[in-house]
Amino acid sequence: MPALQRSEATVRARLLEVDGYRVGLDLTGGPDRFVSTTEIRFRCAEPGADSFVDVDPAVLRCAVLNGKPLDTAALDGNRLALPGLRAENDLLVEAEMRYSRTGEGLHRYTDPADGAVYVYATCGPDLAAKVFACFDQPDLKAPITLTATAPAEWTLVGNGAKVRGEGGSWEFAPTKPISTYLFTVVGGPLHSVHGEHDGIPLGLHARRSLAAELDREAGELFEVTAASLDRLHELFDERYPFGEYHQAFVPEFNWGAMENPGCVVFRDEMLFRSPATAAERERRAMVVCHEMAHMWFGDLVTMRWWDDLWLNESFAEMLGYRIAAEATRFTGTWTGFAAQRKGWGYDADQRGSTHPVAGNGTRSVAEAMVNFDGISYAKGASALRQLVAWLGDEAFFAGLNAYFADHLYGNAELPDFLAALTASSGRDVPGWADAWLRTSGVDTLRAETERAADGTLTALTVVNEGSRPHLVEVGGYRHRDGRLVPAGRVPVELGPGRRVAVPALVEAGATLVVPNDGDLTWAKIRLDPDSWRAVRESLSTIEDDVTRAVLWEHARDLVRDAELDPAAYLDLMERHLPAETSDSIVEPVLTFARTHVVGRYLPADRRADGLAAVSRTARALLADGPGADGGSGRGIRLAALRAAVESSGGEEQLAELRRWLAGEAVPHGLTVGPELRWAGLARLASLGELDEARIAAEAAREPGSEAEFGAARALAARPGEEAKARAWDVLFTPDAASNRILEATARGFWASGAPDRQDAYALRFFERIAGVADRSDTVTRLLGQTLYPVAQATPEVVAAAERVLADPALTPALRRNLADSTDDLRRTRAVRRAFGGA
């Protein structure tokens, strides 16, 4: 059955009002199925009308509407017709449901560390029908009461507070009215840590093989949780509305986290089994704050339909960074936003699939799924930063509190939000929204200068080449004692197409001019030639982290737009990254250099030299220096060690890598954790140094999810044809592997192989990829993005990609994933052609 259409959802929402769900789950059966029994009480505004309920079972045992059995054979895909509704209705549905292996629905996982079994439910955006019968759309909110039968040794956690949980029989209190996509339950022999803050019970949960990690991380997680709660309570009139606050760390989760009210679910890699950088801890703190902001944006007030996804994600994104920076010890989150997160959004906003932040015309849930992208997150957050700068905090948060009060436990749309802010501010917020939220693409802010013969700045104009108004700070920097020091920042309001002179920076003698200093807006920047020369010579001497992050992002952008030779980016990296003091910058620069500059943009005959440049830079960063043992210094060296492992080449470096993996001569103050160890093993495997038996022996040394994932990646990374053929079978055989194993296999596949063999497999990819359209959205994403041969940018491969995209039968998810990856493929080819590549 096709995905729910907006037109269908509109009719059903007008017709029905749901009073409540009572969901009963029996989790004591076999490894493939569980039993779901759902009672739904709902009203119909037009008695006698027909509708349908969503349910996606393995076996539909029975369905009874108002005491009358329905024909189970009438189930059409995942829809069961509900004929002749009354004003008040009771529906009972009992079904056998399938456990998921792809993180969609009720996912079942067997921990390779100890054989323990765990389950967790992922219901967004339209997966709730794989768990229980429901009206699966965001604007039919209702209380949900969960009961469950589980193995006696299990603990269950859900949206509501536990009422009873003895002897394997569980019941949870009814939730407040929530959307079906926000339902969850987490179960298994969980290890839990409990706390309390400001009268709110808190819980942290993970599988028992991660008990030591959860105990170690609990203090920091509770600290961030408490600080975030306090700050949000200061900003919002409505207190946290969902009772208890649990955070569960689960295996094989597809996203970073999910904002289920009362029970937020995180991917359990966030418990850091391996040493973590300061930047990674900072990102985790941001995610904790992001998900808590969702309790208001998305859970308390929910978008009516998926084209207003930004009302959930853009707000949570902006507040996640802001709350972490303001209320926790992780004060540098905006540096990471500028250095890494925004790049994800900029890339998305320059593809053919770009879309407005809000009101993007999403016609079906299938289309909505692919809009969980850098536009809905990073660009939306940047737009909101602009809105706050324009309105001021007082008017902005007054409008938000009025918005919450008007739509408490209900749904809202873009006009509702705009009306609330217009009333609180007296400004033309709809006009602002027309420019910022209803348009797509990235504006460019350009610095134009005039200089004397000695380079002295004599005139400066900043030009807005785009269609949106921008409030920015134009920064100036001048040389002093071999460094670039601030010459001043000037607030500038740039209307669409406007040119604004900035004489203050001329008078201050600026050498470098940065049009978006402080990163307050969503725009690409272009520097004048003398400013770019100053960046090349002195980037690392700029004191402000965010300014350096903006300039590194600018360099990345120049490479992607074929305006800067990839080799010049590597030169910039070698010259300035060893002096970098922020691991939030070091990580993305090294990653972009290795995966994009070397892995894509350099032609095959120059990649070894490019990889050597990454390796030299990483090893320079590994050198002991001031602050190397703690804080950001240790994080920088840890990021450098990872890059050194991934880029090792030549006998001397490979011998060093083997010693590191054996725990010998590891750089001072660092350790090789499981994740890094397996990255190193995958590198050796890609060079033909590990056979299948050796990989199996390595996995058996310390069984667990890291070994399972790492072994799958290493097996696929081997260069032999037999290894590639086996990996190919795993990837293209339905149900052959879980989502995480598919991801690991896809990550390893292109790590080795002669160019002609890789090109041949790239062409085979396009012969096979249309055939995966009937697999799940997660599998479609993994194959359409992670496995996509983006580095094989030959004319034949590009032509094959475009032929596939011309197929009208592609599903929306597969089409979007392939279109985005093909844009990247074309960009790879353009960069190579611009700078002498094949």
Helices and strands as residue ranges (DSSP letters): H 6-15, E 16-26, E 33-44, E 51-54, E 59-65, E 68-69, G 72-74, E 79-82, E 88-98, E 105-110, E 117-122, G 128-130, E 144-149, E 155-158, E 162-166, E 169-172, G 180-182, E 185-188, E 190-197, E 200-207, G 208-210, H 211-235, E 245-250, E 257-258, E 263-267, G 268-271, H 278-294, E 302-303, G 306-308, H 310-327, H 333-336, I 337-341, H 342-349, H 365-369, I 375-379, H 380-391, H 393-406, E 411-412, H 414-425, H 429-436, E 443-451, E 457-464, E 470-480, E 483-494, E 499-501, H 503-507, E 512-517, E 523-526, H 529-538, G 539-541, H 545-560, H 566-576, G 577-579, H 583-592, I 593-601, G 604-606, H 607-621, H 631-647, H 650-661, H 674-686, H 692-701, H 705-717, H 721-732, H 739-749, H 755-768, G 769-772, H 777-781, I 782-786, H 795-805, H 812-834
